[in-house]
Amino acid sequence: MLEIVLTREDANTEFALLAEWLVEDRAEVAQGQPVCVVETTKATVEIESPGAGSLVQLYDDGIEVELGKTIAVVAESADELETAIARREPRSAAESKPTDSKATKKAIELAERHGIDLASIEKRGFITEKDVEAAIAKAAATAGPSTQPALAGISTAGVSLPESLDLDEDAGRLDEGFFESLRTDPEAFRALSSDEKIERYRENGAQIGEGVAFGLRTILVAPRIVVSPGVAIGPDGTVVCEELVAIGELTQFGPDLDLRCRRAYIGAGVWAGRSIRIGGGGHRDPWATLAVGDLAFIGDEAFINVCRPVLIGREAFVTMRSMIVTHNIGHSLLEGFENRFAPVVLEDRAQLGLGAVLYAGVRIGAEAIVASNSYVVGDVPARAFAIGVPAKVTGSAAHTLSRSRQAELARRMVDELHELLALRGHDVSAVSDGDGRGFDVEGTRVYFTPSYGGGGDSPAVVLTLERAGDVPDGVGVLDLLGRQVHGSGGIVLDSVREFCRKRGIRFEPGPWRYQGGLI
């Protein structure tokens, strides 16, 4: 009996994604025949059969497998085949139920996520993830244009836009004389305190919510200004918009912001760093629109050119020193040089790595990742991983994890949180397994359990993969997969929630901002 083992190529990679089986379970294979595709963070490779015989799959595709494990065996006789089949772990009901479509698991999951009917994809044989990605791109291309005049002609499929795009026409409209004074004598207004600025804005028609803070020498200049509660803009900030600036609740910009465009729609809970530049050439053009979805992230020293519309979806990441351009600088188009003006779209939860550049006309699909220092000149499909100059898709942005692997990672999070709190000097008990892996801090039990069925002693903060039942007073439950917070837990719950946020798990309801606590 011959075994197919996922070998470890380096010390830093522990798991690989069994992306796709290329042959059916128990099919006859020849020596050297490719039998499956495996993806790591570094490469995508085809695994070949070590010999001839009947291939028995020990894992389903779409599962993350620890390196060093045997994923299949090649039986060279009937007796070996019977033994090999016995090694196959039983499939769960969810895994074994029949489907109407002949498609890979990853293709089915992607289609469900984006509302693609697999029956609409005409293909002989298995429908793959690439087939679904092509269907998503086709749907985006044929989707009706946005009903927002500022975004006319741009498909907003896959992009959750901020609510401020639906503001009343006169919301936040400034007195004309006051607006003119901001334009002609900005330095006098910059010198005012935050409270004085807010008072003057409100007196002259702007909508400014409670708890807003404008840093020293920061100014907003626009005919219409709408700033929701809890917004903070650091010192030395300059916002100049020809028509409107609208900023959602609890959004925060660091110092030295420079934002110039015709219209800026910033969602709720956006976090933006220092020395961000938004504008550049053409920032007064009729199409110069910026729309940023809720919970997006814009890193330090990022540059976004808005000569044409830029749409950044909910929970999208534009990281430090990355750049988005909507037009190029070059020689005459009549001499054959490219002259391009086009919008750029990052769909929900897309990520742009450190120092990466998006060229005019690019669309990054939902949950796709562009690696650091890459230069993107073409569209990147949803959930794809692209890297290079020019950037090319080399694999998937995320892997499907088994429930046991998810539970293992959650327990590891508990251990990491315990270590962090101890290093910060808090009195924490030893980690114990008991009813769930956890520890005590500040008189509160913090623990993980795969499934929470309700009840439990309080005070407690529970991390879980699945929640059912009522949450009693004094208990806070963090549904890690549903990304929901239930119950209450004071400073400990807030601290655990912030710990999870830094690991990419952002919970609803929101927007929410960490006000300080144990970490």
PLY file of the C-alpha trace (Angstrom):
ply
format ascii 1.0
element vertex 519
property float x
property float y
property float z
element edge 518
property int vertex1
property int vertex2
end_header
0.00 0.00 0.00
1.42 3.39 -1.03
0.74 6.54 1.01
0.41 10.12 -0.21
1.74 12.36 2.54
1.69 16.16 2.79
5.36 16.83 3.36
6.65 19.85 5.28
8.67 22.20 3.08
9.68 24.72 5.75
9.55 25.21 9.50
7.00 28.06 9.37
4.15 26.25 7.58
2.03 23.90 9.66
-1.06 23.33 7.50
-2.02 23.15 3.84
-5.36 23.35 2.08
-6.44 20.24 0.21
-7.95 22.44 -2.49
-9.32 19.88 -4.94
-9.24 16.21 -5.81
-8.53 15.66 -9.50
-9.76 12.05 -9.49
-12.75 10.34 -7.91
-12.45 8.40 -4.67
-11.42 4.75 -5.31
-10.61 5.50 -8.96
-7.78 3.68 -10.71
-4.68 5.86 -11.04
-1.32 5.50 -12.75
2.10 6.27 -11.36
2.91 9.98 -11.76
-0.72 10.93 -12.43
-1.80 14.19 -10.71
-4.44 13.31 -8.12
-5.03 16.50 -6.12
-4.21 20.19 -5.75
-2.73 21.48 -2.48
-2.35 25.13 -1.47
-0.06 26.67 1.15
0.63 30.34 1.83
3.61 30.06 -0.53
2.48 27.95 -3.48
-0.17 25.85 -5.20
1.03 22.41 -6.30
-0.32 19.25 -7.86
0.38 16.01 -5.99
1.13 12.95 -8.09
0.38 9.33 -7.36
3.45 7.38 -6.18
2.29 4.27 -8.01
-0.52 2.47 -9.83
-3.63 1.20 -8.06
-6.93 2.34 -6.50
-6.82 5.77 -4.85
-8.63 6.05 -1.51
-9.18 9.61 -0.26
-8.75 10.01 3.50
-9.87 13.67 3.56
-12.46 15.70 1.69
-11.31 18.58 -0.47
-11.69 22.08 0.92
-10.23 20.97 4.27
-7.08 22.29 5.93
-4.76 19.37 6.76
-1.75 19.32 9.05
1.52 18.77 7.19
2.91 15.30 7.75
-0.51 13.67 7.54
-1.43 11.02 4.99
-4.20 12.38 2.77
-4.69 9.31 0.55
-3.42 5.81 -0.10
-3.00 3.84 -3.30
-4.16 0.26 -2.85
-2.34 -2.24 -5.04
-4.63 -5.20 -4.30
-8.21 -5.99 -3.22
-7.11 -6.69 0.36
-5.23 -3.38 0.53
-8.28 -1.59 -0.87
-10.49 -2.98 1.90
-7.96 -1.93 4.54
-7.62 1.54 3.04
-11.38 2.12 2.98
-11.51 1.27 6.68
-9.03 4.10 7.37
-11.40 6.67 5.86
-13.04 8.72 8.60
-16.87 8.70 8.43
-18.32 11.73 6.73
-20.70 13.95 8.68
-24.28 14.28 7.48
-23.50 17.75 6.14
-20.56 16.42 4.18
-22.26 13.34 2.76
-25.62 14.77 1.73
-26.05 14.73 -2.04
-26.09 17.93 -4.04
-27.87 18.65 -7.28
-24.79 20.20 -8.84
-21.62 18.41 -9.81
-19.21 20.92 -8.29
-16.29 21.09 -5.93
-17.00 21.99 -2.32
-15.20 25.33 -2.64
-17.23 26.14 -5.75
-20.48 25.39 -3.91
-19.48 27.53 -0.90
-18.43 30.45 -3.10
-21.63 30.23 -5.15
-23.78 30.25 -2.01
-21.91 33.26 -0.62
-22.48 35.32 -3.77
-25.93 34.07 -4.75
-24.76 32.27 -7.89
-27.02 29.50 -9.22
-24.73 26.62 -10.14
-27.32 25.42 -12.66
-26.67 28.60 -14.63
-23.03 27.59 -15.23
-22.85 25.49 -18.38
-19.93 23.10 -18.20
-19.25 19.41 -18.68
-17.67 17.76 -15.67
-17.01 19.37 -12.30
-17.73 23.06 -11.75
-14.68 24.56 -10.03
-14.06 27.66 -7.95
-12.67 29.42 -11.05
-15.93 28.77 -12.90
-17.89 30.40 -10.07
-15.49 33.35 -9.93
-16.08 33.90 -13.65
-19.84 33.84 -13.01
-19.44 36.40 -10.21
-17.43 38.68 -12.47
-20.06 38.32 -15.22
-22.84 39.15 -12.75
-20.96 42.23 -11.56
-20.40 43.37 -15.13
-24.06 42.96 -16.07
-25.49 44.33 -12.80
-27.43 47.52 -13.18
-25.44 50.66 -12.53
-25.65 52.35 -9.15
-28.72 54.48 -8.53
-26.47 57.06 -6.85
-25.72 59.92 -9.26
-22.24 60.29 -7.78
-21.50 56.68 -8.73
-23.33 56.55 -12.06
-22.25 53.67 -14.27
-20.32 51.79 -11.56
-21.50 48.37 -10.41
-21.83 48.33 -6.63
-22.21 44.55 -6.48
-20.19 43.22 -3.56
-19.82 46.67 -1.98
-21.73 47.72 1.15
-21.90 51.49 0.83
-22.21 53.89 3.78
-25.66 55.10 4.76
-24.64 58.70 4.13
-25.13 58.23 0.39
-28.87 58.44 1.15
-28.74 61.77 3.03
-31.42 64.37 2.41
-30.38 66.88 -0.22
-30.05 69.75 2.28
-28.64 67.80 5.24
-25.79 69.73 6.86
-25.94 72.64 4.42
-23.88 75.59 5.65
-24.81 79.23 5.62
-23.24 80.62 2.45
-21.47 83.46 4.24
-19.97 81.12 6.81
-18.85 78.71 4.10
-17.18 81.54 2.22
-15.33 82.60 5.38
-13.95 79.07 5.77
-12.67 79.21 2.22
-11.13 82.68 2.37
-9.80 82.76 5.95
-9.22 79.15 7.07
-6.36 80.03 9.45
-8.61 82.01 11.77
-10.95 79.03 12.09
-8.09 76.56 12.55
-6.98 78.51 15.64
-10.25 77.80 17.48
-10.62 75.01 20.03
-12.54 71.84 19.15
-15.61 72.97 21.13
-15.53 76.41 19.50
-15.32 74.90 16.03
-18.20 72.53 16.68
-20.33 75.37 18.04
-19.66 77.54 14.99
-20.38 74.65 12.61
-23.70 73.89 14.31
-24.75 77.54 14.41
-24.27 77.72 10.66
-26.13 74.60 9.55
-23.70 71.69 9.84
-24.92 68.47 11.45
-22.40 67.61 14.18
-23.19 64.78 16.62
-22.32 64.49 20.30
-18.84 63.47 21.40
-17.13 64.75 18.23
-13.54 66.00 18.56
-11.50 68.02 16.06
-7.77 68.27 16.75
-5.72 71.43 16.97
-5.63 73.29 13.63
-8.04 70.82 11.99
-10.67 72.22 9.61
-13.51 70.91 7.43
-14.52 73.03 4.43
-17.56 71.98 2.38
-20.99 73.38 1.47
-22.52 70.44 3.40
-21.00 68.89 6.51
-22.49 65.90 8.36
-20.44 64.40 11.20
-22.00 61.64 13.31
-21.50 61.10 17.07
-18.13 60.02 18.40
-16.08 61.01 15.34
-12.49 62.08 16.05
-10.10 63.78 13.61
-6.55 64.33 14.86
-4.52 67.55 14.77
-3.46 69.34 11.56
-6.24 67.80 9.53
-7.58 69.38 6.35
-10.82 68.29 4.69
-11.90 70.25 1.61
-14.86 68.96 -0.41
-16.57 70.81 -3.24
-20.03 69.46 -2.39
-20.23 67.29 0.74
-18.34 65.52 3.50
-20.24 62.97 5.61
-18.51 60.91 8.32
-20.17 58.01 10.17
-20.40 57.29 13.88
-17.20 56.52 15.84
-14.95 56.92 12.82
-11.44 58.05 13.68
-8.67 59.72 11.65
-5.14 60.19 12.93
-3.11 63.41 12.69
-2.13 65.19 9.48
-5.10 64.09 7.36
-5.42 65.74 3.94
-8.71 64.86 2.22
-9.73 66.76 -0.93
-12.44 65.68 -3.36
-15.88 66.61 -4.59
-17.84 64.23 -2.34
-16.65 62.13 0.60
-18.93 59.50 2.16
-17.16 57.83 5.09
-18.94 55.00 6.92
-19.25 54.21 10.63
-16.47 52.69 12.72
-13.76 53.41 10.14
-10.23 53.58 11.55
-7.72 55.64 9.59
-4.11 56.33 10.58
-1.80 59.32 10.30
-0.59 61.32 7.30
-3.22 59.96 4.93
-3.54 61.74 1.57
-6.81 61.54 -0.35
-7.16 63.67 -3.47
-4.33 64.34 -5.91
-4.75 65.40 -9.52
-8.35 65.81 -10.61
-9.77 65.94 -7.08
-12.21 68.68 -8.17
-13.44 66.76 -11.23
-17.20 66.07 -11.41
-16.55 62.35 -10.77
-14.22 62.85 -7.78
-16.08 60.76 -5.20
-14.83 58.71 -2.25
-17.13 56.16 -0.57
-15.79 54.10 2.35
-17.92 51.37 3.96
-18.38 50.74 7.67
-15.49 49.28 9.67
-12.95 49.84 6.92
-9.27 50.41 7.71
-6.93 52.92 6.07
-3.31 52.68 7.21
-0.69 55.34 7.85
0.56 57.29 4.81
-1.88 55.68 2.40
-2.57 57.65 -0.79
-5.90 57.56 -2.64
-6.35 59.47 -5.86
-10.00 60.32 -6.51
-9.97 61.79 -10.00
-12.62 59.10 -10.61
-14.77 57.36 -7.96
-13.09 55.13 -5.40
-15.35 52.64 -3.59
-13.96 50.88 -0.52
-16.28 48.24 0.92
-17.24 47.28 4.45
-14.33 45.89 6.51
-11.92 46.43 3.62
-8.25 47.11 4.39
-6.10 49.72 2.67
-2.90 49.25 4.64
0.14 51.41 5.34
1.71 53.27 2.40
-0.55 51.57 -0.13
-1.71 53.58 -3.13
-4.86 53.77 -5.24
-4.73 55.74 -8.51
-7.64 56.50 -10.82
-5.64 58.04 -13.65
-2.14 57.80 -15.02
0.43 60.44 -15.88
2.03 59.95 -19.28
2.68 61.21 -22.76
0.23 61.92 -25.54
-2.41 59.31 -26.30
-2.10 60.37 -29.95
1.45 59.02 -29.88
0.26 55.64 -28.68
0.80 56.11 -24.95
-1.86 54.96 -22.52
-4.10 57.65 -21.09
-6.51 56.15 -18.61
-9.18 57.54 -16.28
-11.24 54.91 -14.43
-12.77 54.14 -11.01
-11.29 51.68 -8.53
-13.40 49.33 -6.39
-12.47 47.26 -3.34
-15.38 45.01 -2.47
-16.31 44.09 1.10
-13.48 42.64 3.25
-10.90 42.94 0.48
-7.34 43.60 1.67
-4.64 45.71 0.07
-1.19 44.89 1.51
1.60 47.18 2.64
2.92 49.37 -0.17
0.67 47.79 -2.81
-0.60 49.84 -5.76
-3.99 49.59 -7.49
-4.06 50.99 -11.02
-6.99 52.82 -12.61
-9.96 50.59 -13.45
-9.07 47.75 -11.08
-11.70 45.88 -9.09
-10.69 43.72 -6.10
-13.30 41.08 -5.30
-14.83 40.46 -1.89
-12.42 38.91 0.64
-9.56 38.90 -1.87
-6.04 39.74 -0.67
-3.37 41.65 -2.58
0.11 40.96 -1.17
2.43 43.70 0.01
4.38 45.65 -2.65
2.29 44.23 -5.48
1.21 46.29 -8.50
-2.31 45.44 -9.65
-3.32 46.26 -13.22
-6.25 43.80 -13.62
-9.24 42.60 -11.63
-8.70 40.14 -8.77
-11.58 37.63 -8.23
-13.35 37.23 -4.92
-11.40 35.33 -2.22
-8.31 35.11 -4.44
-4.72 35.80 -3.36
-2.72 37.95 -5.79
0.98 38.82 -5.61
3.71 40.27 -7.80
4.53 42.99 -10.32
2.25 42.83 -12.15
0.10 40.98 -9.60
-1.13 37.50 -10.52
-3.52 35.21 -8.71
-1.56 32.38 -7.11
-4.07 30.84 -4.75
-6.93 31.42 -2.35
-7.07 34.17 0.26
-8.61 31.88 2.89
-8.89 28.17 3.58
-11.89 26.20 4.75
-11.23 24.99 8.29
-12.70 21.90 9.89
-14.67 22.44 13.11
-11.92 20.71 15.07
-9.32 23.06 13.63
-11.49 26.08 14.46
-11.83 24.85 18.04
-8.07 24.31 18.26
-7.40 27.88 17.12
-9.97 29.27 19.57
-8.31 27.43 22.47
-4.98 28.83 21.34
-6.54 32.32 21.45
-7.49 31.73 25.08
-3.89 30.79 25.87
-2.56 33.88 24.06
-5.02 36.14 25.89
-3.97 34.61 29.21
-0.31 35.25 28.40
-1.02 38.86 27.37
-2.94 39.65 30.56
-0.26 38.07 32.73
2.49 40.06 31.01
0.48 43.23 31.57
0.53 42.52 35.29
-3.05 41.41 35.85
-3.84 38.75 38.46
-4.89 35.75 36.36
-5.40 32.17 37.43
-3.74 29.25 35.68
-5.40 28.01 32.49
-7.62 25.00 33.12
-9.81 22.82 30.92
-12.78 22.08 33.25
-16.08 22.86 31.50
-14.11 24.86 28.94
-10.54 25.99 28.46
-10.14 29.23 30.37
-8.97 31.23 33.38
-10.13 33.81 35.92
-9.29 37.52 35.76
-10.75 40.45 37.69
-13.19 38.00 39.32
-14.54 36.93 35.93
-14.22 33.54 34.27
-13.04 33.73 30.65
-13.30 30.47 28.72
-13.91 28.79 25.37
-16.51 26.12 24.69
-17.26 24.81 21.18
-21.01 25.12 21.72
-22.79 27.37 24.22
-26.28 26.21 25.12
-27.23 29.02 27.49
-26.97 29.57 31.24
-23.76 29.31 33.22
-22.34 30.94 36.31
-21.67 34.66 36.28
-19.67 36.77 35.91
-18.20 35.13 32.82
-17.10 35.85 29.26
-17.65 32.91 26.91
-16.03 32.44 23.51
-17.86 29.93 21.37
-18.30 28.67 17.81
-22.03 28.19 18.18
-24.61 29.82 20.46
-28.09 28.66 21.44
-30.23 29.41 24.47
-30.58 32.44 26.71
-27.65 34.39 28.10
-28.12 35.20 31.81
-27.25 38.51 33.45
-23.55 38.98 34.07
-22.52 36.68 31.20
-21.13 37.93 27.90
-21.02 35.54 24.94
-18.81 36.12 21.91
-20.03 34.05 18.95
-16.75 33.77 17.03
-18.23 32.47 13.78
-21.50 34.41 13.85
-19.48 37.48 14.90
-22.13 38.58 17.39
-21.92 39.75 21.01
-24.65 38.64 23.41
-25.17 39.64 27.03
-22.94 41.90 29.10
-19.58 41.64 30.79
-18.18 45.09 31.51
-14.47 45.82 31.18
-13.52 42.15 30.80
-15.93 41.62 27.90
-14.71 44.81 26.22
-11.08 43.72 26.62
-11.74 40.25 25.16
-13.69 41.84 22.31
-10.72 44.11 21.54
-8.37 41.10 21.67
-10.57 39.34 19.09
-10.76 42.47 16.93
-6.99 42.47 16.61
-7.28 38.93 15.27
-9.72 39.95 12.56
-12.94 39.04 14.40
-15.20 42.12 14.47
-18.48 41.70 16.27
-21.92 43.19 15.86
-23.76 45.14 17.11
-21.64 48.12 16.14
-20.08 50.50 15.53
-17.96 50.00 18.62
-14.73 51.52 19.89
-12.50 50.16 22.62
-12.31 52.74 25.40
-9.50 51.05 27.28
-9.42 48.20 29.76
-7.17 45.25 30.52
-5.16 45.15 27.27
0 1
1 2
2 3
3 4
4 5
5 6
6 7
7 8
8 9
9 10
10 11
11 12
12 13
13 14
14 15
15 16
16 17
17 18
18 19
19 20
20 21
21 22
22 23
23 24
24 25
25 26
26 27
27 28
28 29
29 30
30 31
31 32
32 33
33 34
34 35
35 36
36 37
37 38
38 39
39 40
40 41
41 42
42 43
43 44
44 45
45 46
46 47
47 48
48 49
49 50
50 51
51 52
52 53
53 54
54 55
55 56
56 57
57 58
58 59
59 60
60 61
61 62
62 63
63 64
64 65
65 66
66 67
67 68
68 69
69 70
70 71
71 72
72 73
73 74
74 75
75 76
76 77
77 78
78 79
79 80
80 81
81 82
82 83
83 84
84 85
85 86
86 87
87 88
88 89
89 90
90 91
91 92
92 93
93 94
94 95
95 96
96 97
97 98
98 99
99 100
100 101
101 102
102 103
103 104
104 105
105 106
106 107
107 108
108 109
109 110
110 111
111 112
112 113
113 114
114 115
115 116
116 117
117 118
118 119
119 120
120 121
121 122
122 123
123 124
124 125
125 126
126 127
127 128
128 129
129 130
130 131
131 132
132 133
133 134
134 135
135 136
136 137
137 138
138 139
139 140
140 141
141 142
142 143
143 144
144 145
145 146
146 147
147 148
148 149
149 150
150 151
151 152
152 153
153 154
154 155
155 156
156 157
157 158
158 159
159 160
160 161
161 162
162 163
163 164
164 165
165 166
166 167
167 168
168 169
169 170
170 171
171 172
172 173
173 174
174 175
175 176
176 177
177 178
178 179
179 180
180 181
181 182
182 183
183 184
184 185
185 186
186 187
187 188
188 189
189 190
190 191
191 192
192 193
193 194
194 195
195 196
196 197
197 198
198 199
199 200
200 201
201 202
202 203
203 204
204 205
205 206
206 207
207 208
208 209
209 210
210 211
211 212
212 213
213 214
214 215
215 216
216 217
217 218
218 219
219 220
220 221
221 222
222 223
223 224
224 225
225 226
226 227
227 228
228 229
229 230
230 231
231 232
232 233
233 234
234 235
235 236
236 237
237 238
238 239
239 240
240 241
241 242
242 243
243 244
244 245
245 246
246 247
247 248
248 249
249 250
250 251
251 252
252 253
253 254
254 255
255 256
256 257
257 258
258 259
259 260
260 261
261 262
262 263
263 264
264 265
265 266
266 267
267 268
268 269
269 270
270 271
271 272
272 273
273 274
274 275
275 276
276 277
277 278
278 279
279 280
280 281
281 282
282 283
283 284
284 285
285 286
286 287
287 288
288 289
289 290
290 291
291 292
292 293
293 294
294 295
295 296
296 297
297 298
298 299
299 300
300 301
301 302
302 303
303 304
304 305
305 306
306 307
307 308
308 309
309 310
310 311
311 312
312 313
313 314
314 315
315 316
316 317
317 318
318 319
319 320
320 321
321 322
322 323
323 324
324 325
325 326
326 327
327 328
328 329
329 330
330 331
331 332
332 333
333 334
334 335
335 336
336 337
337 338
338 339
339 340
340 341
341 342
342 343
343 344
344 345
345 346
346 347
347 348
348 349
349 350
350 351
351 352
352 353
353 354
354 355
355 356
356 357
357 358
358 359
359 360
360 361
361 362
362 363
363 364
364 365
365 366
366 367
367 368
368 369
369 370
370 371
371 372
372 373
373 374
374 375
375 376
376 377
377 378
378 379
379 380
380 381
381 382
382 383
383 384
384 385
385 386
386 387
387 388
388 389
389 390
390 391
391 392
392 393
393 394
394 395
395 396
396 397
397 398
398 399
399 400
400 401
401 402
402 403
403 404
404 405
405 406
406 407
407 408
408 409
409 410
410 411
411 412
412 413
413 414
414 415
415 416
416 417
417 418
418 419
419 420
420 421
421 422
422 423
423 424
424 425
425 426
426 427
427 428
428 429
429 430
430 431
431 432
432 433
433 434
434 435
435 436
436 437
437 438
438 439
439 440
440 441
441 442
442 443
443 444
444 445
445 446
446 447
447 448
448 449
449 450
450 451
451 452
452 453
453 454
454 455
455 456
456 457
457 458
458 459
459 460
460 461
461 462
462 463
463 464
464 465
465 466
466 467
467 468
468 469
469 470
470 471
471 472
472 473
473 474
474 475
475 476
476 477
477 478
478 479
479 480
480 481
481 482
482 483
483 484
484 485
485 486
486 487
487 488
488 489
489 490
490 491
491 492
492 493
493 494
494 495
495 496
496 497
497 498
498 499
499 500
500 501
501 502
502 503
503 504
504 505
505 506
506 507
507 508
508 509
509 510
510 511
511 512
512 513
513 514
514 515
515 516
516 517
517 518
